[in-house]
Structure formats: structure tokens, C-alpha cells
Amino acid sequence: MSWAGPEDIYLSTSLASYLDRKLLVLLRDGRKLLGILRSFDQFANAVLEGACERVIVGGSYCDIPLGLYVIRGENVVLIGELDVEKEELPPHMMQVSVAEIKRAQKAEREATDLKGSMRKRMEFLDFD
């Protein structure tokens, strides 16, 4: 016997309540996708319409358009609805071109790699 009636569909944990709404999907590899949920299945595989990847580096961001996008459910970490009436990003964030954000990503990745290699070289020094 079920206590939930048809009017309680919006109280469920199903993705059905998110259909035709703008969502933010966080993937296992750290990417952030935005789009309108058009379909899903029992494995959390999802189809986003008008999808874009939001790339944030420092105080800059870029939305890279992807179009219709199919997401495999095992890669989904988090799904959340976006409030279309609210500002999505803080006012200090600056939108830049795809080329600029790719350069910033590369520079950030190289800085992280350099920091990691320097840490490995300094392991012989015991700072503890």
C-alpha cells in the first residue's frame, strides 16, 4: 500500500519533477553542465537540451555550447534545479571567450603540475 498520491509526484526523489526545467549537472570528472532536462531513465542517464559546459577559472567563466547532450548516469554526481529568476553567478565573475578560458585552463593546469613536481622534489626535507 502506498501513501503517496498522484499529487505527491513533486515530493519524490525521482527526476520526473525536474523534467522541462533548467538544471545544473555536476559530473564525476568535475565538469559542470547546464541545460533543460528532456528525458531520463532508471539509471539516471539523462538528455539535456540546449546544454552548455560552464568552465570557471579564477574570476572568469565561459559557457561552451554543446547542444543536445546525453549524459551517462554513472558519471552524474549531483543534479540541481537552477532558479531562472535569480542571477546565476556572483557579480564579480567576468564572462570571457572560449579561447581565453582554454588558455586560462591550460595555465592553471601547468601551475598545478609545477606545484606538484616541486613538492616531490622537496620531499627529502622533513617539515613535520
Accessible surface in RSA format (square Angstrom, percent):
REM  Atomic radii and reference values for relative SASA: ProtOr
REM  Chains: A
REM  Algorithm: Lee & Richards
REM  Probe-radius: 1.40
REM  Slices: 20
REM RES _ NUM      All-atoms   Total-Side   Main-Chain    Non-polar    All polar
REM                ABS   REL    ABS   REL    ABS   REL    ABS   REL    ABS   REL
RES MET A   1   224.64 116.3 135.18  89.5  89.46 213.0 117.66 100.0 106.98 141.7
RES SER A   2    88.13  74.5  58.07  77.5  30.07  69.3  48.59 103.5  39.55  55.4
RES TRP A   3   233.79  93.8 197.32  95.5  36.47  85.6 185.53  98.9  48.27  78.3
RES ALA A   4    68.55  63.0  46.00  71.0  22.54  51.3  48.93  68.9  19.62  52.0
RES GLY A   5    23.95  29.5   0.00   N/A  23.95  29.5  17.19  47.2   6.76  15.1
RES PRO A   6   125.11  91.2 101.36  92.4  23.75  86.3 115.09  95.0  10.02  62.3
RES GLU A   7   132.02  75.8 104.36  79.0  27.65  65.8  70.20 135.8  61.81  50.5
RES ASP A   8    39.77  27.9  35.40  35.2   4.36  10.3   5.37  12.6  34.39  34.3
RES ILE A   9    84.61  48.1  77.77  57.9   6.84  16.5  84.54  60.9   0.07   0.2
RES TYR A  10   146.48  68.4 126.18  71.8  20.30  52.8  79.40  59.7  67.08  82.7
RES LEU A  11   147.33  82.1 116.31  83.2  31.02  78.0 120.74  84.8  26.59  71.5
RES SER A  12    52.64  44.5  30.44  40.6  22.19  51.1  39.37  83.8  13.26  18.6
RES THR A  13   145.93 103.8 112.07 113.6  33.86  80.7  87.08 117.0  58.85  89.0
RES SER A  14    47.50  40.1  34.45  46.0  13.05  30.1  36.02  76.7  11.48  16.1
RES LEU A  15    25.62  14.3  23.91  17.1   1.71   4.3  23.91  16.8   1.71   4.6
RES ALA A  16    28.86  26.5  18.20  28.1  10.66  24.2  18.23  25.7  10.63  28.1
RES SER A  17    16.97  14.3  14.16  18.9   2.81   6.5   7.21  15.4   9.76  13.7
RES TYR A  18    61.82  28.9  61.82  35.2   0.00   0.0  22.70  17.1  39.12  48.2
RES LEU A  19    66.80  37.2  56.79  40.6  10.01  25.2  56.79  39.9  10.01  26.9
RES ASP A  20    95.95  67.2  73.30  73.0  22.65  53.6  22.93  54.0  73.02  72.8
RES ARG A  21    99.76  41.9  95.05  48.5   4.71  11.2  20.80  28.4  78.96  47.9
RES LYS A  22    67.31  32.8  61.47  37.7   5.84  13.9  25.69  23.1  41.62  44.3
RES LEU A  23     0.41   0.2   0.41   0.3   0.00   0.0   0.41   0.3   0.00   0.0
RES LEU A  24    49.71  27.7  49.71  35.6   0.00   0.0  49.71  34.9   0.00   0.0
RES VAL A  25     1.26   0.8   1.26   1.1   0.00   0.0   1.26   1.1   0.00   0.0
RES LEU A  26    53.59  29.8  53.59  38.3   0.00   0.0  53.59  37.6   0.00   0.0
RES LEU A  27     8.08   4.5   5.77   4.1   2.31   5.8   5.77   4.1   2.31   6.2
RES ARG A  28   160.52  67.4 134.09  68.4  26.43  62.9  54.74  74.8 105.78  64.1
RES ASP A  29    99.63  69.8  58.53  58.3  41.10  97.2  50.04 117.8  49.59  49.5
RES GLY A  30    39.79  49.1   0.00   N/A  39.79  49.1  31.30  85.9   8.50  19.0
RES ARG A  31    85.19  35.8  80.39  41.0   4.80  11.4  35.41  48.4  49.78  30.2
RES LYS A  32    62.75  30.6  62.59  38.4   0.16   0.4  30.48  27.4  32.27  34.4
RES LEU A  33     0.00   0.0   0.00   0.0   0.00   0.0   0.00   0.0   0.00   0.0
RES LEU A  34     4.12   2.3   3.83   2.7   0.29   0.7   3.90   2.7   0.22   0.6
RES GLY A  35     2.85   3.5   0.00   N/A   2.85   3.5   2.85   7.8   0.00   0.0
RES ILE A  36    59.45  33.8  59.45  44.3   0.00   0.0  59.45  42.8   0.00   0.0
RES LEU A  37     0.69   0.4   0.69   0.5   0.00   0.0   0.69   0.5   0.00   0.0
RES ARG A  38   101.42  42.6  81.05  41.3  20.37  48.5  32.88  44.9  68.53  41.5
RES SER A  39    54.37  45.9  51.50  68.7   2.87   6.6  23.06  49.1  31.31  43.9
RES PHE A  40    63.32  31.7  38.58  23.9  24.74  64.4  42.45  25.7  20.86  59.7
RES ASP A  41    52.38  36.7  42.16  42.0  10.22  24.2  29.51  69.5  22.86  22.8
RES GLN A  42   151.65  84.8 107.59  78.6  44.05 104.9  62.10 132.2  89.55  67.9
RES PHE A  43   135.47  67.8 119.78  74.2  15.69  40.8 127.15  77.1   8.32  23.8
RES ALA A  44    33.45  30.8  31.10  48.0   2.35   5.4  32.40  45.6   1.05   2.8
RES ASN A  45    44.46  30.7  43.01  41.6   1.45   3.5  15.10  36.3  29.36  28.4
RES ALA A  46     2.45   2.3   1.37   2.1   1.08   2.5   2.11   3.0   0.34   0.9
RES VAL A  47    37.83  24.9  37.83  34.3   0.00   0.0  37.83  32.9   0.00   0.0
RES LEU A  48     0.13   0.1   0.13   0.1   0.00   0.0   0.13   0.1   0.00   0.0
RES GLU A  49    72.43  41.6  72.15  54.6   0.28   0.7  20.64  39.9  51.78  42.3
RES GLY A  50    54.93  67.7   0.00   N/A  54.93  67.7  34.38  94.4  20.55  46.0
RES ALA A  51     2.32   2.1   0.00   0.0   2.32   5.3   0.00   0.0   2.32   6.2
RES CYS A  52    22.79  17.2  22.79  25.4   0.00   0.0   7.30  18.5  15.50  16.7
RES GLU A  53    27.72  15.9  27.72  21.0   0.00   0.0   0.08   0.1  27.64  22.6
RES ARG A  54    27.06  11.4  24.87  12.7   2.19   5.2   5.58   7.6  21.48  13.0
RES VAL A  55     9.20   6.1   6.48   5.9   2.72   6.6   9.20   8.0   0.00   0.0
RES ILE A  56    67.94  38.7  45.09  33.6  22.85  55.1  45.09  32.5  22.85  62.0
RES VAL A  57    19.39  12.8  14.85  13.4   4.55  11.0  15.63  13.6   3.77  10.2
RES GLY A  58    65.02  80.2   0.00   N/A  65.02  80.2  44.80 123.0  20.21  45.3
RES GLY A  59    36.86  45.5   0.00   N/A  36.86  45.5  21.34  58.6  15.52  34.8
RES SER A  60    24.65  20.8  24.65  32.9   0.00   0.0   3.53   7.5  21.12  29.6
RES TYR A  61    31.67  14.8  31.67  18.0   0.00   0.0   3.59   2.7  28.08  34.6
RES CYS A  62     4.62   3.5   4.62   5.1   0.00   0.0   0.00   0.0   4.62   5.0
RES ASP A  63    40.50  28.4  28.12  28.0  12.37  29.3  11.09  26.1  29.41  29.3
RES ILE A  64    26.49  15.1  26.49  19.7   0.00   0.0  26.49  19.1   0.00   0.0
RES PRO A  65   104.59  76.2  87.39  79.7  17.20  62.5  87.81  72.5  16.78 104.3
RES LEU A  66    60.25  33.6  29.56  21.1  30.69  77.2  38.41  27.0  21.84  58.8
RES GLY A  67    36.02  44.4   0.00   N/A  36.02  44.4  32.87  90.2   3.15   7.1
RES LEU A  68   123.30  68.7  93.86  67.1  29.44  74.0  93.94  66.0  29.37  79.0
RES TYR A  69    55.46  25.9  54.01  30.7   1.44   3.8  35.47  26.7  19.99  24.6
RES VAL A  70   109.70  72.2  86.68  78.5  23.02  55.5  86.68  75.3  23.02  62.4
RES ILE A  71     5.39   3.1   2.73   2.0   2.66   6.4   5.39   3.9   0.00   0.0
RES ARG A  72   149.89  62.9 141.81  72.3   8.08  19.2  44.47  60.8 105.42  63.9
RES GLY A  73     8.24  10.2   0.00   N/A   8.24  10.2   0.80   2.2   7.44  16.7
RES GLU A  74   107.35  61.6  80.75  61.1  26.60  63.3  37.69  72.9  69.65  56.9
RES ASN A  75    46.13  31.8  46.13  44.6   0.00   0.0   7.65  18.4  38.49  37.2
RES VAL A  76    32.94  21.7  10.63   9.6  22.30  53.7  10.63   9.2  22.30  60.5
RES VAL A  77    91.08  59.9  59.21  53.6  31.87  76.8  63.78  55.4  27.30  74.1
RES LEU A  78    98.16  54.7  94.11  67.3   4.05  10.2  98.16  68.9   0.00   0.0
RES ILE A  79    33.81  19.2  12.64   9.4  21.17  51.0  12.64   9.1  21.17  57.5
RES GLY A  80    24.36  30.0   0.00   N/A  24.36  30.0  24.19  66.4   0.16   0.4
RES GLU A  81    82.93  47.6  54.24  41.0  28.69  68.3  15.58  30.1  67.35  55.0
RES LEU A  82    36.96  20.6  32.20  23.0   4.75  12.0  33.13  23.3   3.83  10.3
RES ASP A  83    76.53  53.6  60.90  60.6  15.63  37.0  30.94  72.8  45.58  45.5
RES VAL A  84   113.56  74.7  82.63  74.8  30.93  74.5  86.69  75.3  26.87  72.9
RES GLU A  85   161.51  92.7 123.02  93.1  38.49  91.6  43.69  84.5 117.82  96.2
RES LYS A  86   146.38  71.4 134.98  82.8  11.40  27.1  82.44  74.2  63.94  68.1
RES GLU A  87   150.35  86.3 118.08  89.3  32.27  76.8  47.80  92.5 102.56  83.7
RES GLU A  88    70.90  40.7  36.35  27.5  34.55  82.3  27.01  52.2  43.89  35.8
RES LEU A  89    26.14  14.6  21.00  15.0   5.14  12.9  22.91  16.1   3.22   8.7
RES PRO A  90    64.99  47.4  54.62  49.8  10.38  37.7  61.48  50.8   3.51  21.8
RES PRO A  91   136.70  99.6 102.12  93.1  34.57 125.7 113.43  93.6  23.27 144.6
RES HIS A  92   134.40  73.5 105.51  73.3  28.89  73.9  87.81  90.5  46.59  54.2
RES MET A  93    28.36  14.7  11.55   7.6  16.81  40.0   3.58   3.0  24.79  32.8
RES MET A  94   118.21  61.2 114.33  75.7   3.89   9.3  77.91  66.2  40.31  53.4
RES GLN A  95   112.20  62.7  86.58  63.3  25.62  61.0  22.94  48.8  89.26  67.7
RES VAL A  96    20.88  13.7   8.83   8.0  12.05  29.0  16.84  14.6   4.04  11.0
RES SER A  97    56.98  48.2  43.35  57.9  13.63  31.4  49.41 105.2   7.57  10.6
RES VAL A  98    61.73  40.6  59.84  54.2   1.88   4.5  59.84  52.0   1.88   5.1
RES ALA A  99    58.66  53.9  47.86  73.9  10.80  24.6  55.08  77.6   3.58   9.5
RES GLU A 100    79.48  45.6  74.75  56.6   4.74  11.3  18.54  35.9  60.94  49.8
RES ILE A 101     0.22   0.1   0.09   0.1   0.14   0.3   0.22   0.2   0.00   0.0
RES LYS A 102   104.75  51.1 100.05  61.4   4.70  11.2  61.57  55.4  43.18  46.0
RES ARG A 103   153.09  64.3 146.11  74.5   6.99  16.6  75.86 103.7  77.24  46.8
RES ALA A 104    33.06  30.4  23.73  36.6   9.32  21.2  31.16  43.9   1.90   5.0
RES GLN A 105    50.29  28.1  48.12  35.2   2.17   5.2   6.62  14.1  43.67  33.1
RES LYS A 106   118.53  57.8 118.53  72.7   0.00   0.0  61.72  55.6  56.81  60.5
RES ALA A 107    59.79  55.0  52.06  80.3   7.73  17.6  54.95  77.4   4.84  12.8
RES GLU A 108    90.99  52.2  84.00  63.6   6.99  16.6  34.31  66.4  56.69  46.3
RES ARG A 109   137.87  57.9 132.17  67.4   5.70  13.6  61.12  83.5  76.75  46.5
RES GLU A 110    96.44  55.4  90.74  68.7   5.69  13.6  42.11  81.4  54.33  44.4
RES ALA A 111    60.80  55.9  49.86  76.9  10.94  24.9  55.46  78.1   5.33  14.1
RES THR A 112    86.96  61.8  80.71  81.8   6.25  14.9  64.04  86.0  22.92  34.7
RES ASP A 113    91.38  64.0  80.58  80.2  10.80  25.5  32.52  76.5  58.87  58.7
RES LEU A 114   109.15  60.8 104.85  75.0   4.30  10.8 108.60  76.3   0.56   1.5
RES LYS A 115   130.63  63.7 124.03  76.1   6.60  15.7  72.95  65.7  57.68  61.4
RES GLY A 116    28.82  35.5   0.00   N/A  28.82  35.5  27.37  75.1   1.46   3.3
RES SER A 117    39.41  33.3  34.96  46.7   4.45  10.3  33.81  72.0   5.60   7.8
RES MET A 118    86.34  44.7  86.25  57.1   0.09   0.2  79.75  67.8   6.59   8.7
RES ARG A 119   153.20  64.3 144.59  73.7   8.61  20.5  62.62  85.6  90.58  54.9
RES LYS A 120   152.86  74.6 139.84  85.8  13.02  31.0  82.83  74.6  70.02  74.6
RES ARG A 121   152.45  64.0 135.17  68.9  17.28  41.1  61.11  83.5  91.34  55.4
RES MET A 122    80.09  41.5  77.79  51.5   2.30   5.5  61.69  52.4  18.40  24.4
RES GLU A 123   128.31  73.7 101.44  76.7  26.87  64.0  40.67  78.7  87.64  71.6
RES PHE A 124   159.79  79.9 122.14  75.7  37.65  98.0 134.29  81.4  25.51  73.0
RES LEU A 125    71.30  39.7  63.77  45.6   7.52  18.9  65.30  45.9   6.00  16.1
RES ASP A 126   122.37  85.7  88.97  88.6  33.40  79.0  36.37  85.6  86.00  85.8
RES PHE A 127   164.56  82.3 127.92  79.2  36.64  95.3 132.50  80.3  32.06  91.7
RES ASP A 128   168.90 118.3 107.67 107.2  61.23 144.8  60.33 142.0 108.58 108.3
END  Absolute sums over single chains surface
CHAIN  1 A     9518.9       7611.9       1907.0       5566.5       3952.5
END  Absolute sums over all chains
TOTAL          9518.9       7611.9       1907.0       5566.5       3952.5
